[in-house]
């Protein structure tokens, strides 16, 4: 075993406590439910399944070949980084750790669960709201906010057009391997379909279903062997919903704090532009000034674990593709049944 589960990590660091959600604003039964899932799947099921085949680490986000070594992606692609089927068959299938595979399975179940639950329990309410936004009346906070000028809908329309235009420019100007129609239909369209179920879930439980897995799967089937396109779909599709929910969350907080909607609207845009410029600038500086950045030999421990997860995901879903990982007859085909578990 190269790594354990790190059971019972006791910490009084509020940053660590808040990492998986805000415990003070999360209903207690939701916290208990999340804890039960962790105990069942990661404390018990994962170790049991691990000891049936101990060739791979118990807890790892890396990818492996059939000898237990790190997967050498250069052995299955040509000089232009295109996937070569014959090289793949000659080399090895790709394997992932037990905890990583369970994470994928639970993500599959979560997507179908949130969609089915929303349709069954909130479908009629959503339909009524679409026909009449004032259906069900207004609470006291909403009535008090009428003292301020509301943000015109055309402001949101202009912002949407600008963001879509920048996204299309990105896909066309750089060699992203993602067609414009793919960006509009998959990235934008998927966000439109899933933001309502995601919003209801977060509004009632303070929990989110991270949609990066489903976007990666769709991109893997739509553009097989194109890891850059897969990453583009993942980032745009996932972040469109995530930041949309963050924006709605801040609007809700602004309503409680009685912040004028137009002030909050421009504050959000300003903060988004500033954060984007700052993070991009800091990243460029780090890449040019920190020795061994993202390597295990880095003295400051800037090992870039998040970036490595993104890279490995692009290999799994983009280069190798879900066809060779999850379809019938493949090693991880059983994980697909988690979609049905989520429906139930």
N, C-alpha and C positions, 0 to 999 in steps of 0.2 A: 504494500500500500504506500503510494507516494505522498498522499495527503489524506487527512481525516476530515471529519465533519465539523470540528470545532464546537462540540456540544457545550451548552451552558456558558457562553461567553458573557461574564458579568462585566457591566460597564455603567458608569455614571455620566458618561459623555453624552450630553443632550443631542449632539449632532448624530451620534450613532443610534441613539434611541429613536430619533425622528427619521432615520434613513428609510425605513419601510412604511412610513406613514405617520401621521400626527396622532399619538395615542390620546391626547386630551380632547380631540374633536371626533374621534372614531367611536361609534357605538360599541359597548363592551362585548355584546354577542358577536360582533364582526371580528373583534380582536381574538376572541376565543375560537371562532371558526378558522381564522387564518393560522392560529397556533396549532389547532388540531390537524390541519392539512400538512403543516411542516413536520409534526411528530409522526403522522402516519406514513407519509411518503419518503421523508428524508431521514428520520431517526430509525424507522423500522424497515420499510420496504426496500429502500435503496441499499442498506448494508446486506440484507438477505439476498437480494439479487446479485450484489457485488461478489459475494463469496461463492456464487455458482460459477464465476469466471473471473479470476483475479489478474488477468493479463493487463488490464487497464487501471488507471487510478480511480479511486472512488469518487473524488471530487476534482473535476478539471474541466475547463472550457476549451482545451486543446483538441486537436484531431490526431488520429493515430492510424498506422498501417497494420497489416496482419502480423507484424513482429513485435508490436507494442511500442515502436518508435514513433517520433513525430512524423506526421504525414508530409512527404516531400512532394509538394504540388508541382515542382518543376519537372517531375518525371511523367506527368500526364498531360502536359500542354506543349505546344510548339513554340517557336521563337516569337510568335505574335500573341502568345498567351491564349491561344484557342485550344479548347479541350480536344484531345485525341483519344477516341474510344479504344483503339488498339493498344496504346500505351497504358491506359487505365487497366485493361484486362491483363496485360503483362505484369503490371506492378502489383496493385492491391486495392481492394475495396477500402472505403474510409470508415473508420470506427470512432465513436465518441464515448465518453465516460458514462457510467450509470446515472449519476446525478444530472448530467447534461441532457441525456435522453428523456429522463423523467420530467425535466423542465419543459422540453418540447411537448411531451404528451399533455401535461397540465395546461400548457398554453393553447393547444388544440381544443381541449375541453372547455376552457374559459370562453373562447370566442363563440362557440355554438351556444353555450349556456347563457351568455348575456343577451344574444340575439333572441333566442327562444323565450327566455324569461321576460324580456321587454315586450315581445309580441303578445304573450299570454296575459300578463298582468297590467300592462300599460298601453296596449294597442288602441283600445277605445278612447282613452284619454288623449293620446297623441293625435288621433284622427279628429277629435273634437277641437283640439287646440289649433290644428291646421285650418279648420273651417272658421274658427273664432278664437283669436289669440286671448280674449278676455274670459274664455270659458272657465268657470269655477271661481270667478271673482278675484279680487286683489287683496293682499294682506296690507297691514298698516304701513309697513316700510315702503311698499310700492306706492301707496297713496301719498305719503309724505314726499316722495321723490318727484311728484308732479310739480313741485315748486321750481324745479330746474328745467331748462330746455333739454329735450331728448336729442340723442344723436340721430340725424336723418338717415334713413336706410340707404340713400344713395352714397353716403360716405363709405359705408361698408362695401357697397358695390364697386366704387372706385378703388378701394384698397384691395379687393379681390382681384380686379382686373390687373392692377399693378403687380401684385404678387404672382399671379399666373403668368404675366408677361415676362417677369424676371426668371421664373422657372423654365419657361419655354426657351428663353435666350440661353440659359445655362445648358440645356440639353442640346441645343443646336450649335452653340459656339464651340464647346469642348466635345471631345470624342467620348461621350458617355455611353454609347451603344444603346441608348434608350430613345425610341422614336417619340415624336411630339404627341401622337395620339395615345401612346402608352402613358405618358406623363399625365395627360388630361383625364383619360378614362380611369386608369388604375389609381394614381396618386390622389387626384382631386376627387374623382367619383367615389372611391372607397371611403374617403374621409367624410363626404356628405352622407353616405349611407350609415356609417357607424358612429357618428358623433352624438346622435340622439340616444341610442342605447348606452353609450359610454357616459353621457351626461346624467342620465337617470341613475345609473349605477353609482357614480361618484356622489351625486346629490343625496342619495339615500343611505349610502354605506361608507363614504369617504375612501372607497377602494377603486382602483382602476384595473382594466384589462389591457395589458400592453399588446398592441396590435402589430408589433414588428414581425412576429413569426408568420402571421397570415399574409402580410405583404410580401415577405420573402418567398413564401410558398407560391403565391400567384405569379410573382416575377420569375421564379425558377421554372415554372411550366411555360410561361409566355415567351421568355427569352433564355432558353437553356444555353449553358456554356458562356454566359456573359456576366461575369461577377460585378463589373462596374455598374451595369444597368440594374442589377439586383440591389446593390447598395443605394443607388439613386431612388429606387422605388421604396426601399426600406426607410430611408431618411425622410423623404418627402411624405410618404403615406402615413408613417407613424407620427412624425412631428406635426403634421397638419392637424391631427386629432389632439395630440398632446398639448400643443400651444393654444389650440382653440379652447380646450378645457381650462387651461391656465387663465386665458383671457376671460372666460365666463366666470371662473372662480373669483377673479379680481373684481369683475362687475358686481358680483353678489356681495363681496366684502364692501365695495364702494357704496352699495345700496344701504347696507347696515350702518356705515360710517357717514352717510349723507354727503358723499362727494359728488359734485356735479358731473353728470355723464360725459359731457364734452371735454371737461378737464381730464377725466380719467382716460378717455379715448386717446387724446394726444399724448398723455403721459405714457400710455402703453406703447405707442408707436415710437416715441423718443427713446424709451428704455430698451426696446427691441433693437433699434438701430445702433444705439450706444453699446449694448452688450455684444452685438455681432462684430462691430469694429474692434472692440477691446479684445475679445477672445481670439479673433483672427490675428490681430497684431501680436498678442502674447504668444500664440502658437508659433508664428513665424520667427519670433525672437528666440524661443526655446529651441526650435529646430536648428537655428544657426549658431547658438551659443552654449548649449549644454552638451557635453561630451557623452557619447553612448546613450543618448536619449532613447527610451523604449527598449533598452537592452538590460539583461539581468546583471551586467557588470556596472551599471550606473550607480555611483556612490551615493546619490541623493534618493535612490529608490524610485526614480521616475520611470517605472517599468511599463506604463501605458496599458494596464490590464483591460480597460474599456476598449481601446483601439484594437487590441488583440482579439477580443471577442467579436468585434465587427469584422475583422479580417477572416477569422475562422468561419463566421456565419456566411461571408461571401463565398468561401470555398464550398461549404456544405450546400448552400442553396443556389449559388450561381455557377461555379465551375463544375462541380460534380453533379449537382441538380437533384431535386426530390425524386426524379424517376429512378435513380440508382441508390436511393437511400430509403424511401418509404413506400414504393409501389409493391405490388404483390410479388413475393419471392425474394424481396430484399431484406437485409438484416433487421431494419427497424420498421418493417411494415406493420407490426403490432401496435405501434404508437398511433396509427391512423384511427384505430377504434376508440381513441379518446374523444374524437369528434362525437361519436354516438353516446359516450358517457356524459358529455356535456349537454346533449339534448335531453337526457333523462334526469 
